[in-house]
Amino acid sequence: MTNVHKNHTTEFKTKHVIDTMPNQSDIDRRNRSLMAFTLLTGG
């Protein structure tokens, strides 16, 4: 049987990505929210 290793992000990496995204404008905050939603829901 073959052992398949799947890459996945850790909670730390996910938080780092969201924390380092810009959030100065409404568009930046929208993008940040969409990224957080996508990462947290596994989409």
Biopython code that builds the backbone (N, CA, C, O; Angstrom):
import numpy as np
from Bio.PDB.StructureBuilder import StructureBuilder

atoms = [
    (1, "MET", "N", (0.851, -1.177, 0.000)),
    (1, "MET", "CA", (0.000, 0.000, 0.000)),
    (1, "MET", "C", (0.895, 1.238, 0.000)),
    (1, "MET", "O", (1.890, 1.291, 0.723)),
    (2, "THR", "N", (0.542, 2.214, -0.800)),
    (2, "THR", "CA", (1.307, 3.442, -0.910)),
    (2, "THR", "C", (0.834, 4.453, 0.122)),
    (2, "THR", "O", (-0.365, 4.673, 0.292)),
    (3, "ASN", "N", (1.797, 5.067, 0.810)),
    (3, "ASN", "CA", (1.476, 6.114, 1.779)),
    (3, "ASN", "C", (1.498, 7.450, 1.044)),
    (3, "ASN", "O", (2.545, 7.878, 0.558)),
    (4, "VAL", "N", (0.357, 8.101, 0.965)),
    (4, "VAL", "CA", (0.240, 9.373, 0.252)),
    (4, "VAL", "C", (0.300, 10.501, 1.275)),
    (4, "VAL", "O", (-0.498, 10.549, 2.211)),
    (5, "HIS", "N", (1.263, 11.415, 1.084)),
    (5, "HIS", "CA", (1.407, 12.573, 1.972)),
    (5, "HIS", "C", (0.730, 13.765, 1.320)),
    (5, "HIS", "O", (1.075, 14.154, 0.204)),
    (6, "LYS", "N", (-0.237, 14.343, 2.022)),
    (6, "LYS", "CA", (-0.936, 15.512, 1.497)),
    (6, "LYS", "C", (-0.423, 16.752, 2.214)),
    (6, "LYS", "O", (-0.298, 16.769, 3.438)),
    (7, "ASN", "N", (-0.128, 17.788, 1.438)),
    (7, "ASN", "CA", (0.295, 19.054, 2.027)),
    (7, "ASN", "C", (-0.906, 19.759, 2.628)),
    (7, "ASN", "O", (-1.995, 19.757, 2.054)),
    (8, "HIS", "N", (-0.701, 20.351, 3.770)),
    (8, "HIS", "CA", (-1.757, 21.122, 4.411)),
    (8, "HIS", "C", (-1.131, 22.268, 5.186)),
    (8, "HIS", "O", (0.050, 22.233, 5.531)),
    (9, "THR", "N", (-1.927, 23.267, 5.450)),
    (9, "THR", "CA", (-1.424, 24.406, 6.202)),
    (9, "THR", "C", (-1.721, 24.216, 7.681)),
    (9, "THR", "O", (-2.713, 23.593, 8.060)),
    (10, "THR", "N", (-0.859, 24.756, 8.486)),
    (10, "THR", "CA", (-1.081, 24.716, 9.920)),
    (10, "THR", "C", (-1.885, 25.943, 10.334)),
    (10, "THR", "O", (-2.003, 26.902, 9.571)),
    (11, "GLU", "N", (-2.431, 25.911, 11.536)),
    (11, "GLU", "CA", (-3.162, 27.069, 12.035)),
    (11, "GLU", "C", (-2.246, 28.288, 12.110)),
    (11, "GLU", "O", (-2.677, 29.411, 11.851)),
    (12, "PHE", "N", (-0.981, 28.062, 12.465)),
    (12, "PHE", "CA", (-0.021, 29.160, 12.555)),
    (12, "PHE", "C", (0.196, 29.818, 11.199)),
    (12, "PHE", "O", (0.203, 31.044, 11.093)),
    (13, "LYS", "N", (0.374, 29.000, 10.158)),
    (13, "LYS", "CA", (0.580, 29.541, 8.811)),
    (13, "LYS", "C", (-0.654, 30.298, 8.338)),
    (13, "LYS", "O", (-0.538, 31.367, 7.738)),
    (14, "THR", "N", (-1.821, 29.754, 8.605)),
    (14, "THR", "CA", (-3.063, 30.398, 8.211)),
    (14, "THR", "C", (-3.198, 31.757, 8.884)),
    (14, "THR", "O", (-3.518, 32.747, 8.225)),
    (15, "LYS", "N", (-2.956, 31.812, 10.189)),
    (15, "LYS", "CA", (-3.047, 33.072, 10.929)),
    (15, "LYS", "C", (-2.010, 34.068, 10.415)),
    (15, "LYS", "O", (-2.299, 35.259, 10.296)),
    (16, "HIS", "N", (-0.810, 33.587, 10.111)),
    (16, "HIS", "CA", (0.250, 34.459, 9.604)),
    (16, "HIS", "C", (-0.167, 35.105, 8.275)),
    (16, "HIS", "O", (0.019, 36.306, 8.079)),
    (17, "VAL", "N", (-0.725, 34.309, 7.378)),
    (17, "VAL", "CA", (-1.156, 34.836, 6.076)),
    (17, "VAL", "C", (-2.216, 35.910, 6.264)),
    (17, "VAL", "O", (-2.133, 36.977, 5.655)),
    (18, "ILE", "N", (-3.202, 35.640, 7.096)),
    (18, "ILE", "CA", (-4.284, 36.602, 7.310)),
    (18, "ILE", "C", (-3.763, 37.858, 8.006)),
    (18, "ILE", "O", (-4.140, 38.973, 7.645)),
    (19, "ASP", "N", (-2.895, 37.676, 9.006)),
    (19, "ASP", "CA", (-2.360, 38.831, 9.737)),
    (19, "ASP", "C", (-1.480, 39.734, 8.892)),
    (19, "ASP", "O", (-1.415, 40.937, 9.143)),
    (20, "THR", "N", (-0.797, 39.173, 7.888)),
    (20, "THR", "CA", (0.120, 39.980, 7.080)),
    (20, "THR", "C", (-0.551, 40.606, 5.856)),
    (20, "THR", "O", (0.075, 41.392, 5.146)),
    (21, "MET", "N", (-1.805, 40.268, 5.606)),
    (21, "MET", "CA", (-2.512, 40.885, 4.482)),
    (21, "MET", "C", (-2.841, 42.339, 4.819)),
    (21, "MET", "O", (-3.135, 42.655, 5.972)),
    (22, "PRO", "N", (-2.794, 43.216, 3.832)),
    (22, "PRO", "CA", (-3.130, 44.622, 4.092)),
    (22, "PRO", "C", (-4.598, 44.761, 4.485)),
    (22, "PRO", "O", (-5.443, 43.969, 4.068)),
    (23, "ASN", "N", (-4.889, 45.784, 5.296)),
    (23, "ASN", "CA", (-6.281, 46.023, 5.702)),
    (23, "ASN", "C", (-6.574, 47.519, 5.827)),
    (23, "ASN", "O", (-7.297, 47.952, 6.724)),
    (24, "GLN", "N", (-6.002, 48.290, 4.917)),
    (24, "GLN", "CA", (-6.166, 49.739, 4.963)),
    (24, "GLN", "C", (-7.475, 50.213, 4.336)),
    (24, "GLN", "O", (-8.092, 51.154, 4.835)),
    (25, "SER", "N", (-7.897, 49.582, 3.265)),
    (25, "SER", "CA", (-9.098, 50.033, 2.564)),
    (25, "SER", "C", (-10.215, 49.001, 2.712)),
    (25, "SER", "O", (-10.002, 47.896, 3.211)),
    (26, "ASP", "N", (-11.399, 49.386, 2.269)),
    (26, "ASP", "CA", (-12.535, 48.455, 2.291)),
    (26, "ASP", "C", (-12.247, 47.226, 1.437)),
    (26, "ASP", "O", (-12.607, 46.110, 1.813)),
    (27, "ILE", "N", (-11.605, 47.423, 0.299)),
    (27, "ILE", "CA", (-11.264, 46.303, -0.590)),
    (27, "ILE", "C", (-10.280, 45.366, 0.100)),
    (27, "ILE", "O", (-10.438, 44.147, 0.033)),
    (28, "ASP", "N", (-9.255, 45.926, 0.767)),
    (28, "ASP", "CA", (-8.283, 45.105, 1.498)),
    (28, "ASP", "C", (-8.971, 44.278, 2.576)),
    (28, "ASP", "O", (-8.681, 43.092, 2.733)),
    (29, "ARG", "N", (-9.877, 44.898, 3.316)),
    (29, "ARG", "CA", (-10.588, 44.183, 4.382)),
    (29, "ARG", "C", (-11.506, 43.105, 3.808)),
    (29, "ARG", "O", (-11.658, 42.031, 4.390)),
    (30, "ARG", "N", (-12.118, 43.407, 2.654)),
    (30, "ARG", "CA", (-12.949, 42.394, 1.991)),
    (30, "ARG", "C", (-12.104, 41.199, 1.577)),
    (30, "ARG", "O", (-12.482, 40.052, 1.818)),
    (31, "ASN", "N", (-10.951, 41.470, 0.950)),
    (31, "ASN", "CA", (-10.060, 40.398, 0.509)),
    (31, "ASN", "C", (-9.582, 39.562, 1.695)),
    (31, "ASN", "O", (-9.527, 38.334, 1.619)),
    (32, "ARG", "N", (-9.246, 40.224, 2.766)),
    (32, "ARG", "CA", (-8.788, 39.534, 3.975)),
    (32, "ARG", "C", (-9.900, 38.636, 4.539)),
    (32, "ARG", "O", (-9.648, 37.499, 4.939)),
    (33, "SER", "N", (-11.110, 39.152, 4.565)),
    (33, "SER", "CA", (-12.249, 38.370, 5.050)),
    (33, "SER", "C", (-12.516, 37.163, 4.168)),
    (33, "SER", "O", (-12.786, 36.071, 4.668)),
    (34, "LEU", "N", (-12.441, 37.357, 2.853)),
    (34, "LEU", "CA", (-12.664, 36.236, 1.936)),
    (34, "LEU", "C", (-11.591, 35.163, 2.092)),
    (34, "LEU", "O", (-11.889, 33.970, 2.041)),
    (35, "MET", "N", (-10.346, 35.588, 2.281)),
    (35, "MET", "CA", (-9.257, 34.631, 2.483)),
    (35, "MET", "C", (-9.461, 33.859, 3.781)),
    (35, "MET", "O", (-9.305, 32.638, 3.811)),
    (36, "ALA", "N", (-9.806, 34.564, 4.844)),
    (36, "ALA", "CA", (-10.034, 33.906, 6.136)),
    (36, "ALA", "C", (-11.186, 32.900, 6.028)),
    (36, "ALA", "O", (-11.077, 31.775, 6.516)),
    (37, "PHE", "N", (-12.275, 33.303, 5.395)),
    (37, "PHE", "CA", (-13.415, 32.419, 5.242)),
    (37, "PHE", "C", (-13.035, 31.175, 4.453)),
    (37, "PHE", "O", (-13.383, 30.058, 4.835)),
    (38, "THR", "N", (-12.324, 31.373, 3.356)),
    (38, "THR", "CA", (-11.916, 30.245, 2.502)),
    (38, "THR", "C", (-10.997, 29.283, 3.262)),
    (38, "THR", "O", (-11.189, 28.068, 3.208)),
    (39, "LEU", "N", (-10.018, 29.816, 3.956)),
    (39, "LEU", "CA", (-9.079, 28.960, 4.688)),
    (39, "LEU", "C", (-9.745, 28.237, 5.849)),
    (39, "LEU", "O", (-9.455, 27.066, 6.095)),
    (40, "LEU", "N", (-10.628, 28.914, 6.559)),
    (40, "LEU", "CA", (-11.268, 28.316, 7.724)),
    (40, "LEU", "C", (-12.327, 27.283, 7.378)),
    (40, "LEU", "O", (-12.578, 26.364, 8.157)),
    (41, "THR", "N", (-12.948, 27.426, 6.217)),
    (41, "THR", "CA", (-13.994, 26.473, 5.834)),
    (41, "THR", "C", (-13.467, 25.359, 4.948)),
    (41, "THR", "O", (-14.207, 24.444, 4.587)),
    (42, "GLY", "N", (-12.185, 25.431, 4.595)),
    (42, "GLY", "CA", (-11.595, 24.380, 3.771)),
    (42, "GLY", "C", (-11.990, 24.481, 2.309)),
    (42, "GLY", "O", (-11.872, 23.509, 1.562)),
    (43, "GLY", "N", (-12.455, 25.640, 1.902)),
    (43, "GLY", "CA", (-12.915, 25.850, 0.509)),
    (43, "GLY", "C", (-11.791, 26.030, -0.376)),
    (43, "GLY", "O", (-11.975, 26.218, -1.578)),
]
sb = StructureBuilder()
sb.init_structure("model")
sb.init_model(0)
sb.init_chain("A")
sb.init_seg("    ")
for serial, (resi, resn, name, xyz) in enumerate(atoms, 1):
    if name == "N":
        sb.init_residue(resn, " ", resi, " ")
    sb.init_atom(name, np.array(xyz, "f"), 0.0, 1.0, " ", f" {name:<3s}", serial, name[0])
structure = sb.get_structure()
